[in-house]
Amino acid sequence: MPKLNFLSLIMVGRYQRPLKKIESITACSPLEQFAIIQLIPIHIGNLHFPFTNSSLFMLLTIGLVLLLVHFVTLDGGHLVPNAWQSFVEMIYDSVLNLVNEQISGAFSVKQRFLPLIYVTFTFLLFRNLIGMIPYSFTVTSHSIITLGLSFSLFIGITIVGSQTHGLHFFSFSLPQGVPLPLAPFSVLLEPISYRFRALSLGIRLFANMMAGHSLVKISSGFAWTMLSVGGILYLAQLAPFFIVFASTGSELGVAIPQAYVFTISPCIYLNDAINLHQGTSAS
């Protein structure tokens, strides 16, 4: 066994310290930010309903939206709107235009579903934006939340269609113009496609938010690793920092459109349920 002199021990220790730093930093998984943490255990008989960090941030989102709307609409608002009032009015106008464009029919029908669409869009928008704050929790990065919301909307839309048209609502399984030889396949495939609407709606939001936040975490960890190691890598630290800023900007660009995409799909499904695939109008 070769003997190690004092100089070789110094060199080994010199190169082991950066490696230990890299191992300690890279050991953190980018998926740790999505962990559900129990804050308050709640037991009712044999049932367990823990109050988690996900519950906390959902309540914070609802409270923030309610406070914002309350203070904006206090005393009827301002004749010359301030920045916050303009922001709330912009959201309302966007949702109102979305409902008018995607749901055809009488104005009373559109007004009937406007609160549902407005609450859905506002909750998702603020929830995604709050998830961009460091050390916060992104509720929409969990499939149980997004799928629960999408299936709830889907079941409600199906009930609306059934109440409006009765059994005739299920004629969507055989669209007009389908050739007779393809009719049996259409009857089998259309119900499956109809059910997959809710699945795809929830998975799309969950996958985009989870992938975006994981990318930000990975690029941030890479930048911090290069900064901690020092030496030549210290000079190259600006490159990963640019990647962090770019990935954060792209994630911000995903958070807002995903709230819009998640909201526009129920509008299209509502129009199909009310008008039985008769198309949309811009009125």
N, C-alpha and C positions, 0 to 999 in steps of 0.2 A: 504494500500500500504506500503510495507516494506521500512524502511529508509535505505539509503546507507551512510555508514560512509566513512571516508577519505581513509581508507585502501582498501575498496572495489572499490572505484573510481579509485585508482591507479592500481588495478589488472585489471579492465575493460579496462582502457586505455592502459595497457601493452599488452593485447592480441588483442586489436582492431588495433593497428598500423601494426603488421604483416599481419592481414587480409586485411587492406586497401592496403598494398603493393601488396599482392597476387591479389586482385581484379583489381588494376590498371595495373598490368603486364599481367594477363590472359585475360583482356578485349580486348587486341589487337588480332584481328583475324589473323590466318595464311594466309588468303586469301587477306589481305590488300596489300601484296607485288605484287599482280597481277593487282592492280587497274590502269586503264588508266587515265593519268593526262594530261590535255590540257596545252601545253606550249605557243603556239602562235596561236591565232584564225585567220583563213584565210577564208574570205567570197568572193565568186565570184557570184554576183547576189543573187539568193535565195539559192544557194548551200553553204554548210559549210564544209570546209576541214581543220579541226584543225591539227596542228603539235603537236603531243603528245610525251610522253616519249618513247612509242614503236617506233615511227618514228625516234626519235633521236638515239636510240640504234641500229636500223637497219642501219642507215647511218654510225654510228661509226664502225659497223662490216664491212660494205663494204669498208669504208675508211682504216681500219686497214689491211684488206686483200690486197687491192690494193697497199698500202705503203710497205707491207712486200714483195710482189712479185716484186715491182719496185726496191727496194734496193737490193734484192737477184739477180735479173737478170741484174742489172746495170753493164755496160761494159762486158756483156757476162758471168758474174759470175766468180767464182774462180776455178782454176784447182784443188786445194785442198779445198773442201767446208768447210765453217765454220758451226757453229751450226744451224744458221737460214737457210742457204742454204740446209743443210742436212734435216732439217725439211720440207721445201717446196718440195724437191725432194722425200722424203719419202711419202708425201701425193700424189704427182703425180704418183709415182710408184704403190701405193696402188690402186688408182682409175684406172690406166691403166690395172693392173692385174685383177681388178674386171670386167672391160668391156670385156677383152679378155676371161675371164672364163664364163661369163654369156650370152654374145651376140655372137651367132655363125654366120658365114658368112665370106665374104671377109673382108680384112683388111681395105679397104676404107669405108665399111659400119660401122665398129667399130669406125674409126677415125671421122666419121660424127657426132656421138653422144657423143664422149669423152668430148668436152667442156661443154655440158649440164650436164653430170654426175659430172664432176670435180667441176663446179661452185656450183651445188646443195650440194655436200658433203662438200666443203670448207665453204660455208655459214652456213650450219647447225652446223658443227663442231665448228667454231669460235663463233657462236651465243650461243650455249650451254655452251661453256667454259666461255664466258664473263658473262653469267647468273650466274655463280658460284661466281663471285666477290661480296662481301657484298655491299648493297645499289645500286646494278645495277638492270637492268630489264631483265627478261627472256622472250624474244619475243615468243619463241616456246612453252610457257606455255599457249598460247591463241589459242583456236580452230579455230578462224577466220583466223589466220596466217597459221597454219598447214594444215587446210582443203583447204584454198585457194591455197597453194602450191601443195598439192596432186591432187586436181581437175585440176589445170593447167597442170601438168604433164600428168595426165590421158587423158585429152582432146587432148593434143598434140600427145600422143602415139596412140590414136584412129585415128587421122588424118593421121599419118604416115602409119598405117595399111591400112586405106582406100585408100590412094594414091598408096600404093604398090600392093594391091590385088584387089582393086575395091570392088564390091559387094560380091565377094568370101570371103572377110575378115570376114563377118558376119556368115560364116560357123562354127565359134567357138561355136555357140549355139547347134551344133549337132556334138560332137566329134566322131572320128572314133571308131568303136567297140561297140557303144551303142546298146543294143538289141532293136528290133523294138517296143516291147510293152512300153519301157521306153522312146522312142523318143519324144512323145508329152510333157512329163514332163521335159525332157532335154531342149527342145526348150523354155519352160516357165521359167525354173530355171536358166539356164546358163546366160542369159542376166542380171538377177537380181544379180547373183554372180559376174558377170563382173563389174557391176556398184559399188558394195560394195567394190571392191578393193581400190578405191580412198577414200572411207569413212573410211575403217579400217586403211589405211595408215596414214591418218591425225590424227585420234583419238588416235592411238597407241602412236605417238610422244607427242601429247598434254597431254594425261593422265599420261604418265610416267614422264614427266618434271614437271607437276603440282603436282603430288603426291610426288615426291622426294623433291621438294622445300618446300612443306607444312610440310613434316616430319622434315626437317632440322629446319624450323621455330618453330615448336612445341617443339622439343627437346631443342632448344636453349632457348626458353622462360621458359621451365621447369627448366633448369639449372640456369638461371638468377633468377628465383623465389626462389629457394632454397638458392642461394647465398645472396639474399636480406633479407630473413627472419631472418637468423642468428640462434643462439642457436644450438640445436642438429642437425637441418637440415643443418647447415653450415658445419658440419663435413662430411656429406654425399654428398657434392656437387661434389666430384670427379666422382661419378657414372654417373650423367647426362652429365658431360663433356666428358666422354668416349663415351657416346651415341651420342653426337654432332659430335665428330671426326669420329665415325663409320658411322653415317648417311651422313656426308659430303663426306667421302670416297666412300660410296656406290652410292651417287648421281653423283660423278665424274665418277664412273664406269658405270653409266647409260648414262651420257651425250655423251660420245664418242661412245659406241656401238649403241645408238639410231640414231646418224648421219649415221653410216654405214648401219644399217637396213633400214632406210628410203631411202638410196641411192641404195641398192641392189634390192629392190622391183621394181623400175622403169626399172632397167636393165633386170629383168626377164620378165616384161610386154613388154618391147621393143622387146625382143627375140621372145616372143609369137606373137607379131604383125607383125614382119618381116618374121618369118618362120612358122607362123600358127601352133604352138604347135608341131613342129617337134623335140623339144628338144634342149639342149645346147651342146656345145662342148667345150673342154678345149683348143682349138687352139686360 
